[in-house]
């Protein structure tokens, strides 16, 4: 508490900052201050100096497809706590506050207000981005590039189905090149996993259904694996059934949000696990026999597989079917 000019006690305000990220610049807001700096190393240093001088506690920004990653690393290395939120969450917050206009400077002020809410939240720690890990960032870059190549191959394969005789040759040449590139980057990922994540890889891939791609997706996109409880990790990935109740109405539970890349990899792993992993296979058949729709049963299997992998990484334990949860997660 401080004293004002008349000797009355006033509450000390700890400022928090919101940052709107674009390719070329950062718009930063804290208290009644605003700053625009280039989105490069020089701009990051200037912003960090100003935020430190202002005594900023928490910095909040949106996930913008990777444009924010460098600034987050710089902030964390400077000792700031950083929260990264989904742009949809930030926009919903703006609408709830009656802020319908949208510009970079307006967005920075909205994110500042959201940062004030997050900073006082009882579960503040769950919003804080984990410290950057250089090895995981490099693995993430490899996995992103692999996904881009696979997406391009799928697009070319779709074009091939409608190609004329004159264009088929060109498309086949591109597909051949993409296949070669995918094979090359798979080799790079394999070597990188062995060099930097050998023990974790052995734990994860000791589970039937979990291969190299799923392992890479989990290690690069879910650093919280093994550090959160079963409910938190499922919500983070987006495989937890969320309630939609109001009064006496009980809505259908649905999954929502989460990390799409990790969830996609987990989905593919579960398709294999429900055939070859005895625990997941038994769970799948039990749900189907109980009359669950196949999509509901598959999501429940995804959730069960994630819970098992989370426990294995937490305990640094290899796959053991006898230790798999006997109580199934809610389908």
N, C-alpha and C positions, 0 to 999 in steps of 0.2 A: 504494500500500500504506500502511496505517496501523498503529500499534502499540497493542496492548491494554494493560490495566493491569499485566500482567506483562512487558511489553516484547517480546511476540511479534508478528510481522508478521501482519496480517490483511488480507484482500482487501476493497477498497472496493466496496460494493454500489451500483450505479446503479439506482435504482428505475424501473420502468415501470408504467403504469397501464392498467386495463381499465375500460370504461364501458358499462353496460347502459342503453340508451336507451328511454324510453317517452314517451308523449304529454305527461304531466304532470311527470315528473321524470327526473333522471339519477342512477344509482347508480354511484359511482366507487370503485375499490379500487386501492391501491398499498401495497407492503410489507404491514404488518399493519393499515394504516389503511383506513377506509371512510367515505364521505361521500355524503349524499343532498342534492341541490339541485334547485330547480325548473328545468324545461327552458325557460328564457327568458333574456333578456339579463342580468338580475340574477344568476341562478343560474350562467350561464356565467362571469361575471366572478369570482364567489366561487370557483368550481372552479379557474379558471386561476390565481388568486392562491395557492390551497393547493398546486396542483401545482408551480408555480414555486418556492414556498418549500421544497418537498420535493426539488427537483432532479430531477424526473421527466424521463426521456429520451424515451421513446416512449409515445404514447397509442393504444390499440387499441379499436375499437368495431365493432359489427355494422351492416350496412346494414339500415335499418328503414323502407324506403319513403319516405325523405325527412325523417323526424323528426330525423335526426342531422345534417342538412346545415348548419343554423345553427351548431351547436356546433363542427363541423369547421372552418368558416370562421373562427370566433373563435379556435380553437386555432392554426390556421395563421398568422393575423395576429399572434398572441402569440409565434410562433417555435417552436412545437412541431412535431415530425414526427408524422403521424397515419397509422395503418394502418386501413383499413376492410375487414372480412372478411365473407364470406357467412355468414348464421346457421347454415346446415347445417355449414359447416366448424367453427364454434365448438362446435356441439352434438356433432359427432363427436369433437372434441378432449376435451370434457368426459367423454364415455363412455370414451374411451381411458384417462383418468385415474381411472376408477372413480367419477366423480361423476354419479350418476343423478338426484339431487334437482334441482329447478329452481325457483328464486325469483329475484327481481331482484338481491338481494344475493349469492346464490350465483353467479349468472351473471356479476356484476361480478368476483368473485374468479377465476372460470374464465378470463375475458378477460384479467385481469392475468397469470395464468400463461402464457396463450398469447402475450401481449405480450413476456414474458421470452424465450420461444422465438424469436419473430420478430426481436427486437432483436439476438440473437446469430447469426442466420441468415446464411450467406455471401452470399445474394442478398437481403439486407434491403431494398435500394433498390427492388426490384420490388414490394414490399408497400406502399410508402409512397404515400398518395393524392397525386395531383398538386395543386399549389397551385390554389386556387379562382380561377376566371376569371368575373367578373361577367357578361360578355357571353355566355359559354357557359351560365351558370346561367339567364339570362333566356331564351335559346333553348331550353334544356331544359324550362323551364316551359311555353313555347308548344307544344313537341312532346308533352309529357305531356297537356296539355289537348286537343290534337288527337286523341291516341289514346283519351282518355276519350270524346270525342264520337263517334268512329268506332265504339267498342265499344257505345255506347248505340244508335247507328243500326242496328248489326247485330242487337242484341237486339230492337228494335222491328220490324225486317224479319222476324225469325223469328216474332214474335208475330202479324204480319200473315198469315202462312201458315195460322194456326190460328184466325184471328179470325172472329167471327160478324158478321152484317150490322150489328148494333147497335154493335159495337166498332171496326169497320173505319175509320169516319170519324175517330174519336179517334186511332187509331194513325197514319193518314195525315197528320193535322195535326202530330203530334209528329215524324214523319219529315221533313216539309217544313221544320219549324223547325230540326231538326238539320242538314239539308242547308245551310240558310242559315248556320248557325253554323260549319260546317266550311269553307264557302267563305270566310267572313270571316276565320277564323283562318289559312287557307292564304294569304290576302292579307297578313296580318300577318307570317307567317313569311317570305314572299317579300320583303317590304320590309326585314325585320330582317336577312336574309342579305345583301341588297344593301348595307345600311348598315354592317354590321360584319364580314362575311366574304366580300367581293366577290371577292378574288383566289382564296381557297380554293374558293369556289363554282365559279368558272370552271374551275379545274383538275379538280374532281370531276365536274361536269356536262358536261365535254368528253368524258367516257367514255360511249359508248352503253349504255343500260340504267340509268344513274344519273340520277335526277331530283331534284326538290326535296325530297321526303320522305326519300329515302335520304341526301341531303346533310345535311339537318337532323339526322337520327338519328346520322350519323357525327360531325358537328361537336359536337353536344351530349353524346352518350353515349360518345364515344371520343376524348378529348383526346390520348391517346397516339399517335394515328395519325401516322405519319411519324417517330416518335421511337424506336420499338422495331424489332427485327429481325423478319423474316418469321415465324419460329417463335413468338416471344413474342406478336406481335399476333394470330396465329391462335388461340393458346391463350386469350388474353384475351377474344376474341369467342366462343370455344367452337366453332370449326370445325376444330380440330386433332384428328387421330385419336389416341386414347390407347390405349396397350398394356394388355393384360390377360393377362400371361403368368405362369406359375408352374412352375418346374422344366422338364420337357420339354413341358409344355402350352403351346401358343400360341393365345391367345384371339383372338376377333374384335376388330378395332380399331373403336372407337366414339367419336363426339364426346360431350362431356359438359361441363356447367357453362357458364361464360361469361356474357356480357351479352345477355340474351334480347331486349331491345328492338333493339339494334344487329343482332343475328343475324336477327331477323325482317325488318328493313328490307333487309338484305343478301340475304336469300332472295328477296324480291320483286324486287329489282334484278337478281338472277341469272336469274330466270324471263324477264325481258325481254332480258337480255344474251345468253342462249343462242340467241335468235332473231335479234337485230339487231347484236350485237357480233361482228365476224368472228373475233377471237381466241378468245373464249369459245365461240362457235358451233362452230368447228373442234375445240376441245378436247372439247366435249360429244360430238360425233359420233365422235371417236376413242375415247373411253371406252366409248360404247355399242357401237361396232364390236368392241371388245375383250372384250365380254361383261359389262361392269360393270352391276349393277342401277341403275335410273334414280335411285333415291334416293342411292346412293353417288356416282354421276356428278354429280348436282346439288350435293352437298356439296363435292365436289372443285372444281367450277366456282365455288362461293362462295368457297372458299379461294383459288383462283387470282385471282379478281377482287379480293379483299381485299389480296392480296400486291401486285398491280399498283397499286392505289390508294395503298397504304402507301408504295411506292417513289416514286410521283408526288408525293405531298405532301412526302416527305423531300427530294426533289431540286428541288421547286418547278417541276416540269416538266409540260407539257400531255401529253395522250394521244398516244402514238406507237406504232402497232401494231408497227413494226420493233423497238422496244425492249422489247416485252412478253417475259416469260420464255419461253424455248424449252423449258426443262426443266420439265415439269409437276410440280406437287406430288403427292405420293403419294395415290392414290385409295383 
